[in-house]
Amino acid sequence: MSSARPEFKTPDRKRIYEYVEEHGEVSFDDLLDSGILSEPERYHQLVAVMRRDGMLEQEDGMLRTAVDAGVEEHHDVDGTTVTVRPARQEDISGIVGVIRQVTKERRYVVAESVEQQLSGDSTLVDTDLEDQRFFVAVVDDEVVGWCGLEVPEMDKLSHTAELTLGVLEEYRGMGIGEHLMDRGLSWAEERGLHKVYNSVPSVNEDAIEFLESHGWEVEAVRSEHYRIGGEFVDEVMMEKTFS
């Protein structure tokens, strides 16, 4: 695996990133007073875009570089180069396309709500929302898989996140799903979360086996929770905890 620094589309974004990186964390006032920006009146907009793209994080009014800020992982999978990285705005249609193929199989109900959210939103990640993250697997600039995590807004559940994951049918069995999940779980663990969960219909035996083989456990089963193809199907609630 190899990684790369974020790619900067403008000199000001690079200056902001390097300034924050050098100082560890800075306030908006620190950034404005630094004199590094050619267009200081746009610094709020620039920071918002860099937060959206996963380059910067904000907590208690302080900015810091994100742990996985724009880092790309490159994997050689059966002679195919697969890149796993944080999702970008232009990835929306690709993510939605993968989700639609996966949900057509009627074995991943939760992912349907993610597809509806992305289809209806103009931005991939709300710049004011720090509790949502998407990663994608890309082959030849085409999205072939996604991993999404969302932390509930309720404070009592802020130690958890819901994970969704899927790969195009023609790319399954190559380890891409594992690379995506590892990236998502790393983000969750680095964020200090205690538990990640994923719920699938009991008929999705492949998904249940995949999760169990990677240390997930069955937390609970809700009997006849889904109705798929005219038949009632149990929901299997899976969990992965961090020590």
C-alpha positions in Angstrom: 0.0 0.0 0.0 1.2 3.5 -0.7 -0.2 6.9 0.1 0.0 10.4 -1.2 -0.5 13.9 0.1 -3.8 15.6 -0.8 -4.0 17.2 -4.2 -4.6 21.0 -4.1 -6.5 22.7 -6.8 -5.4 26.2 -5.8 -2.3 27.6 -4.1 -4.4 29.1 -1.3 -5.7 25.6 -0.4 -2.2 24.3 -0.2 -1.1 27.2 1.9 -4.0 26.7 4.3 -3.2 22.9 4.6 0.5 23.4 5.2 -0.1 26.2 7.7 -2.5 24.0 9.7 -0.2 21.0 9.4 2.8 23.0 10.7 1.0 24.4 13.7 -1.0 21.3 14.7 -4.3 23.2 15.1 -5.3 26.8 14.5 -8.4 29.0 14.9 -10.1 30.8 12.0 -8.6 34.0 13.4 -5.1 32.5 13.4 -5.6 31.6 9.8 -6.9 35.0 8.8 -4.0 36.8 10.7 -1.4 34.6 9.2 -1.2 36.6 6.0 -0.7 33.5 3.8 -3.8 33.9 1.7 -4.0 35.8 -1.5 -7.8 36.2 -1.1 -8.4 36.4 2.7 -12.0 37.4 2.2 -12.6 33.9 0.8 -11.0 31.9 3.6 -14.2 30.7 5.1 -15.3 29.3 1.8 -11.9 27.7 1.2 -11.9 26.0 4.6 -15.5 24.8 4.1 -14.5 23.1 0.8 -11.4 21.6 2.4 -13.6 20.2 5.2 -16.0 18.8 2.7 -13.2 17.1 0.8 -11.8 15.5 4.0 -8.6 17.5 4.2 -9.4 19.5 7.3 -11.4 18.7 10.5 -12.9 21.2 12.9 -13.6 20.7 16.6 -14.4 23.3 19.2 -13.6 26.0 16.8 -10.1 24.7 16.0 -8.9 23.4 12.6 -6.6 20.5 12.1 -5.5 18.3 9.2 -7.7 15.2 8.9 -6.0 11.9 9.8 -6.8 10.5 6.3 -6.8 13.8 4.6 -7.1 13.0 0.9 -4.8 10.0 1.3 -5.0 7.4 -1.5 -4.3 3.7 -1.0 -3.3 1.8 -4.0 -3.8 -2.0 -4.2 -2.8 -4.4 -6.8 -5.8 -6.8 -7.1 -5.3 -9.6 -9.5 -3.3 -7.3 -11.8 -5.8 -4.5 -11.5 -4.9 -1.3 -9.7 -7.6 -0.3 -7.2 -7.5 3.0 -5.5 -9.3 3.5 -2.1 -9.7 7.1 -1.0 -12.1 9.6 0.6 -15.0 10.3 -1.7 -15.2 13.6 -3.6 -18.1 15.6 -4.9 -17.7 14.3 -8.4 -18.1 10.7 -7.1 -21.8 11.1 -6.2 -23.1 9.6 -9.5 -20.7 6.7 -9.3 -21.6 5.9 -5.7 -25.3 6.0 -6.5 -24.8 3.7 -9.4 -23.1 1.1 -7.3 -25.7 1.4 -4.6 -28.5 0.9 -7.1 -26.9 -2.2 -8.5 -26.5 -3.6 -5.0 -30.0 -2.8 -3.8 -31.6 -4.2 -6.9 -30.7 -7.6 -5.4 -33.1 -6.8 -2.6 -30.6 -8.0 0.0 -29.3 -4.7 1.4 -32.3 -2.5 2.5 -30.3 0.0 4.6 -28.3 1.1 1.6 -31.4 2.3 -0.2 -31.8 5.2 2.2 -28.1 6.2 1.5 -28.9 6.2 -2.2 -32.0 8.4 -1.7 -29.9 10.8 0.4 -27.2 11.2 -2.1 -29.6 11.4 -5.0 -31.4 14.3 -3.3 -28.4 16.2 -2.0 -26.4 18.7 -4.0 -23.3 18.0 -1.9 -21.7 14.7 -1.1 -21.1 15.6 2.5 -22.6 18.6 4.2 -19.8 21.0 5.1 -21.3 21.5 8.5 -21.6 17.8 9.2 -18.5 16.2 10.7 -20.2 12.9 11.5 -20.5 11.4 8.0 -17.8 10.0 5.8 -17.7 8.2 2.5 -14.8 6.2 0.9 -14.7 4.9 -2.6 -12.8 2.2 -4.5 -11.9 3.4 -8.0 -10.6 1.5 -11.0 -9.6 3.6 -14.1 -11.4 6.6 -12.6 -14.7 4.7 -12.2 -16.2 4.1 -8.8 -16.6 0.3 -8.3 -17.4 0.3 -4.5 -18.2 2.5 -1.5 -18.1 2.5 2.2 -20.2 5.0 4.1 -20.3 5.8 7.8 -22.7 8.0 9.7 -22.7 8.9 13.4 -26.2 9.5 14.8 -27.0 13.1 15.9 -28.3 11.9 19.2 -25.6 12.5 21.9 -26.3 9.1 23.6 -25.4 7.3 20.4 -22.5 9.5 19.4 -20.1 6.6 20.2 -21.5 4.5 17.4 -21.7 4.7 13.6 -23.8 2.9 11.0 -21.6 1.5 8.2 -22.8 0.7 4.7 -20.6 -1.1 2.1 -21.0 -2.5 -1.4 -19.0 -3.4 -4.5 -20.1 -3.8 -8.1 -20.9 -7.5 -8.8 -18.2 -7.9 -11.4 -15.5 -6.7 -8.9 -16.6 -8.9 -6.0 -14.3 -11.7 -4.7 -11.2 -9.6 -5.3 -10.8 -8.2 -1.7 -12.0 -4.7 -2.6 -14.8 -4.8 0.0 -12.2 -5.7 2.6 -10.0 -2.8 1.7 -13.0 -0.4 1.8 -14.2 -1.7 5.2 -10.7 -1.5 6.7 -10.5 2.1 5.6 -13.9 2.9 7.1 -13.2 1.1 10.4 -9.8 2.9 10.7 -11.7 6.2 10.4 -14.2 5.1 13.1 -11.5 3.9 15.5 -9.3 7.0 15.0 -12.4 9.1 15.8 -12.7 7.2 19.1 -16.0 5.4 18.4 -16.9 2.4 20.4 -19.1 0.5 18.0 -19.9 0.3 14.3 -23.0 -1.6 13.2 -24.6 -2.9 10.0 -28.0 -4.4 9.4 -28.8 -6.8 6.6 -31.7 -9.1 5.7 -31.1 -12.7 6.8 -31.3 -13.8 3.1 -28.0 -11.9 2.5 -25.9 -14.8 3.7 -22.8 -13.7 1.8 -22.8 -10.4 3.6 -23.3 -12.0 7.0 -20.5 -14.5 6.3 -18.2 -11.7 5.1 -18.7 -9.6 8.2 -18.4 -12.5 10.6 -15.1 -13.5 8.9 -13.8 -10.0 9.7 -14.6 -10.1 13.4 -18.2 -8.8 13.4 -20.7 -10.4 15.6 -24.5 -10.8 15.6 -25.9 -8.3 18.1 -29.6 -9.1 17.6 -32.2 -10.5 15.2 -35.5 -8.8 14.5 -38.0 -11.4 13.4 -39.8 -10.7 10.1 -38.6 -7.1 10.0 -38.5 -6.8 6.2 -40.9 -7.8 3.5 -39.0 -8.7 0.4 -40.6 -10.3 -2.7 -43.8 -10.7 -0.8 -42.2 -12.7 2.0 -41.2 -11.6 5.6 -37.5 -11.7 6.3 -35.6 -11.4 9.5 -33.2 -8.5 10.0 -29.7 -9.5 11.3 -28.1 -6.7 13.2 -24.3 -7.0 13.1 -21.7 -5.1 15.3 -18.0 -4.5 15.4 -16.6 -3.1 18.6 -13.3 -1.4 19.4 -11.5 -1.9 22.7 
